[in-house]
Amino acid sequence: MEPGVVLTVEPGIYFIPELIDLWKKDNKFKEFINYEKVLKHKDFHGIRIEDDVVVTQKGYKVLGKPIPKTVEEVEELASMRD
């Protein structure tokens, strides 16, 4: 990529109850999914962390205000809103 290119990085995890139930019933992807643990969080829905990143001469730079990403950062932010 060339300097000046901007892209969005969107890692996320999504829990789709209907799909989880279907895959578990069909015994699909059991080598990748621990259904015992997944079922405990089936109603979580999901989360995506999104950053806009610009390619620079020396690497990259995250654009915009930093957002909480670690468990500790998210919990601290949540406790401030209570």
C-alpha positions as CSV (number, residue, x, y, z in Angstrom):
1,M,0.0,0.0,0.0
2,E,1.2,3.5,-0.7
3,P,1.4,6.4,1.8
4,G,-1.9,8.3,2.0
5,V,-4.1,5.3,1.5
6,V,-6.9,5.2,4.2
7,L,-8.6,2.0,5.2
8,T,-11.0,0.8,7.9
9,V,-10.0,-2.0,10.2
10,E,-13.1,-3.7,11.6
11,P,-12.3,-6.8,13.8
12,G,-15.4,-8.1,15.5
13,I,-17.3,-11.0,16.9
14,Y,-21.0,-11.7,16.3
15,F,-23.3,-14.2,18.0
16,I,-26.2,-15.2,15.8
17,P,-28.4,-17.5,18.0
18,E,-30.2,-19.2,15.0
19,L,-26.9,-20.0,13.3
20,I,-25.3,-21.2,16.6
21,D,-28.2,-23.5,17.2
22,L,-28.2,-24.9,13.6
23,W,-24.4,-25.5,13.6
24,K,-24.5,-27.2,17.0
25,K,-27.4,-29.4,15.9
26,D,-25.5,-30.4,12.7
27,N,-22.3,-30.8,14.7
28,K,-20.5,-28.3,12.4
29,F,-17.2,-26.6,13.1
30,K,-16.8,-28.4,16.5
31,E,-13.0,-28.2,16.0
32,F,-13.3,-24.4,16.0
33,I,-16.2,-23.7,18.3
34,N,-16.5,-24.7,22.0
35,Y,-20.3,-24.8,22.0
36,E,-20.5,-25.2,25.8
37,K,-18.9,-21.8,26.2
38,V,-20.6,-20.1,23.2
39,L,-24.0,-21.1,24.5
40,K,-23.4,-19.1,27.6
41,H,-23.0,-15.9,25.5
42,K,-25.5,-16.7,22.8
43,D,-27.6,-13.6,23.5
44,F,-24.6,-11.3,23.6
45,H,-25.2,-10.2,20.0
46,G,-21.7,-8.9,19.1
47,I,-19.2,-6.1,19.0
48,R,-17.0,-4.5,16.4
49,I,-14.0,-2.3,17.1
50,E,-13.5,0.0,14.1
51,D,-10.4,2.2,13.4
52,D,-9.7,4.3,10.3
53,V,-6.0,4.0,9.5
54,V,-3.8,5.9,7.1
55,V,-0.7,4.4,5.5
56,T,2.4,6.6,6.2
57,Q,6.0,6.6,4.9
58,K,7.1,4.7,8.0
59,G,4.0,2.5,8.7
60,Y,0.6,3.7,9.7
61,K,-1.4,6.1,11.9
62,V,-4.7,5.5,13.5
63,L,-7.0,8.4,12.7
64,G,-9.4,10.0,15.2
65,K,-9.8,9.8,18.9
66,P,-8.5,6.6,20.5
67,I,-11.3,4.3,21.7
68,P,-11.1,1.7,24.6
69,K,-10.1,-1.7,23.4
70,T,-8.9,-3.8,26.3
71,V,-11.3,-5.3,28.9
72,E,-9.9,-3.0,31.5
73,E,-10.4,0.1,29.4
74,V,-14.0,-0.8,28.5
75,E,-14.9,-1.6,32.1
76,E,-13.4,1.6,33.3
77,L,-15.4,3.6,30.8
78,A,-18.6,1.7,31.8
79,S,-18.0,2.4,35.5
80,M,-17.7,6.1,34.7
81,R,-21.2,6.1,33.2
82,D,-22.9,4.5,36.1
